[in-house]
Structure formats: C-alpha cells, structure tokens
Amino acid sequence: MNGLPQPLLDVRGVTLQYKTKEHLVTATYRVDFKVYQSDRFVLLGPSGCGKSTLLKAVGGYMMPTEGEMRLNDKVITKPWYDRMMVFQEFDQLPPWKTVKQNVMFPLLASGKLKGKEAEDKAMYYIEKVNLSQFANHYPHMLSGGMKQRVAIARGMAMEPDILLMDEPYAALDALTRKKMQDELLQLWDDTHFTVLFVTHSIAEAVKIGNRILLLSPHPGQVTAELNSTGEDTVDADGNCLTEKINQMLFAEPVETEEVNHV
Ligand SMILES: Nc1ncnc2c1ncn2[C@@H]1O[C@H](COP(=O)(O)OP(=O)(O)OP(=O)(O)O)[C@@H](O)[C@H]1O
C-alpha cells in the first residue's frame, strides 16, 4: 500500500489510432492519467488533440493500440452501463420518446430497474435538472439547453461509475452555457458523481474541473496536470491559472506538474 486511494479510472500509456484505407492517424500518444472518485476531471486541449477519441476509448468504443485503460481495476474492453456518455449534439435523444421515456430507457434496457422504480428514478433526476414540468414533452418541444439537461438526467439516472461528457455545452449560447455549468456544479454538490469532461475552453475547464489534464496539439500527449478550485486563482508568482494554462498549452517542451490528491 502506498497510502494513495485507488483510482476509479486508470489510463496508462494509451496510444489511440484510426486506420483508414490510406492513412494511419495517431490521435493520442502514450497518454497517462488517473481519475479518482468524485473527481471532475477535465481533458483540455486544442481541436484535433484527441480529446473525443480518449473519451470514446474510455466509453469502450475503441481499443488502444498501446497501453490500457482500467475502470475499477478491470480492463475496459467494451461499452457498458458503468460509463454513460453525454454528447455535444442536441439530437442524441430519440424524438419519439418523451423526456421521461428517454430518461427511463437505459434503466429499462439494461434491466437495472423495472416499471414504477424506473419511473421514480427517472423523475428524481428530471427534477434535479429542473425539467419536472416537461416530463411528458417530446424533444422537438424543447430548447437545445433543455435537451442537454435531458441527456444529463438520462446519464445520471443510471448512476454510472463515471459520466463521460464530450463538449456538452459547446453548441449553446453563452448565457445558457454559463447556466448549465452552474447547474452541473450544483448537481455535483448534491451527488458528488465522477465526471470526465472534454472541452477546448480554458475558462470552462477552470470552472468545471477540480483537475485538468492539458493535451498537446495532434497527436495528443500529456503536457501537464493541474488542480483547480473553480476560480481563476493567482499563484505566488502572480500568474493567474487561465494565463498559466494558456502558456502551457502553447509552450514547448512538454512538462509535468506535481498534483496533490486529497
Ligand atoms: N473516425 C476517424 N477516422 C480517422 N481519423 C479520425 C477519426 N476521428 C477523429 N480522427 C482524427 O483523430 C484526431 C483526434 O480527433 P478528436 O476528434 O479526438 O480530437 P478532439 O481533440 O476531440 O477535437 P475537437 O476539439 O475538434 O473535437 C484528429 O486528427 C482527427 O482528424
């Protein structure tokens, strides 16, 4: 025993590649990180650095060509209900199901809950995302932000080990985005779920994350790992966190920062 808690998600030396007819695209190269229970862990980096690819691999939709990913010490080999994904797109909800039916769907399909129990669980999380009045509405009757709330409720209702969020607010206007970020943090205060969150917004990473992994431009390699308090704090040298991240993302060579786990 080294006294450190066991990571929930352990990503070790992971290289992810796409093989097309003409090319072999290396999306990430030997990436390491560990996510602990109740972390709000953010993957941050420029477009094309492999953030979504990493999330897909944690989701079990893609296997590493090198390295491994473990969840609760078991190697990830396929998608499962212990990882639920929320995407950027507003069309991730089947349009023929109401809000309640959408949120109930994975609970029923997985056999996790039946009938009234599934309905109660769905309504609990629909209430958490402030959509109780819209439980019987269909997705086309909702705004983009409301659809994202449904997708979050659907993911959370499964009470997965880890919620995977791929730029969930990128397509929203600035005001709605801020509101949704605040709501997510409020939800976290309530339930302390574990989330792996992808963004290319430094401000969003600082606000949402308690830990931030910086990835280099394509192919993504770990540049640094930082802790965040949710505020744009200023360190002893007078540098604010967002500015520090800005410099690290665009600086050479790759460096690593000591991170403290509580
Ligand atoms: N299906 C695919 N086939 C081939 N190459 C792909 C595929 N999907 C992604 N890539 C490539 O893999 C690399 C990483 O892509 P990825 O979408 O993971 O990056 P990202 O950091 O999430 O970018 P963005 O912030 O723009 O969404 C890019 O070079 C991209 O072109």
The ligand as an SDF file (V2000), in Angstrom:
LIG
                    3D

 31 33  0  0  0  0  0  0  0  0999 V2000
  -13.1920    8.3610  -37.4450 N   0  0  0  0  0  0  0  0  0  0  0  0
  -11.9790    8.8840  -37.6570 C   0  0  0  0  0  0  0  0  0  0  0  0
  -11.1940    8.4190  -38.6620 N   0  0  0  0  0  0  0  0  0  0  0  0
   -9.9520    8.9320  -38.8700 C   0  0  0  0  0  0  0  0  0  0  0  0
   -9.4060    9.9250  -38.1320 N   0  0  0  0  0  0  0  0  0  0  0  0
  -10.1510   10.4220  -37.1250 C   0  0  0  0  0  0  0  0  0  0  0  0
  -11.4750    9.9390  -36.8390 C   0  0  0  0  0  0  0  0  0  0  0  0
  -11.9690   10.6330  -35.7790 N   0  0  0  0  0  0  0  0  0  0  0  0
  -11.0000   11.5020  -35.4210 C   0  0  0  0  0  0  0  0  0  0  0  0
   -9.9190   11.3870  -36.2160 N   0  0  0  0  0  0  0  0  0  0  0  0
   -8.6570   12.1460  -36.1140 C   0  0  0  0  0  0  0  0  0  0  0  0
   -8.0960   11.9130  -34.8300 O   0  0  0  0  0  0  0  0  0  0  0  0
   -7.5410   13.1080  -34.3150 C   0  0  0  0  0  0  0  0  0  0  0  0
   -8.1880   13.4160  -32.9750 C   0  0  0  0  0  0  0  0  0  0  0  0
   -9.5750   13.7150  -33.1880 O   0  0  0  0  0  0  0  0  0  0  0  0
  -10.5640   14.0480  -31.9810 P   0  0  0  0  0  0  0  0  0  0  0  0
  -11.9050   14.2830  -32.5540 O   0  0  0  0  0  0  0  0  0  0  0  0
  -10.4240   13.0230  -30.9240 O   0  0  0  0  0  0  0  0  0  0  0  0
   -9.9510   15.4280  -31.4310 O   0  0  0  0  0  0  0  0  0  0  0  0
  -10.5790   16.4870  -30.4190 P   0  0  0  0  0  0  0  0  0  0  0  0
   -9.4530   16.9490  -29.5580 O   0  0  0  0  0  0  0  0  0  0  0  0
  -11.7580   15.9120  -29.7450 O   0  0  0  0  0  0  0  0  0  0  0  0
  -11.0060   17.6520  -31.4130 O   0  0  0  0  0  0  0  0  0  0  0  0
  -12.2420   18.6910  -31.3400 P   0  0  0  0  0  0  0  0  0  0  0  0
  -11.9710   19.5720  -30.1340 O   0  0  0  0  0  0  0  0  0  0  0  0
  -12.1340   19.4300  -32.6150 O   0  0  0  0  0  0  0  0  0  0  0  0
  -13.4980   17.8830  -31.1960 O   0  0  0  0  0  0  0  0  0  0  0  0
   -7.7620   14.1790  -35.3730 C   0  0  0  0  0  0  0  0  0  0  0  0
   -6.5930   14.2750  -36.1460 O   0  0  0  0  0  0  0  0  0  0  0  0
   -8.9050   13.6400  -36.1950 C   0  0  0  0  0  0  0  0  0  0  0  0
   -8.8240   14.0910  -37.5330 O   0  0  0  0  0  0  0  0  0  0  0  0
  1  2  1  0
  2  3  1  0
  2  7  2  0
  3  4  2  0
  4  5  1  0
  5  6  2  0
  6  7  1  0
  6 10  1  0
  7  8  1  0
  8  9  2  0
  9 10  1  0
 10 11  1  0
 11 12  1  0
 11 30  1  0
 12 13  1  0
 13 14  1  0
 13 28  1  0
 14 15  1  0
 15 16  1  0
 16 17  2  0
 16 18  1  0
 16 19  1  0
 19 20  1  0
 20 21  2  0
 20 22  1  0
 20 23  1  0
 23 24  1  0
 24 25  2  0
 24 26  1  0
 24 27  1  0
 28 29  1  0
 28 30  1  0
 30 31  1  0
M  END
$$$$
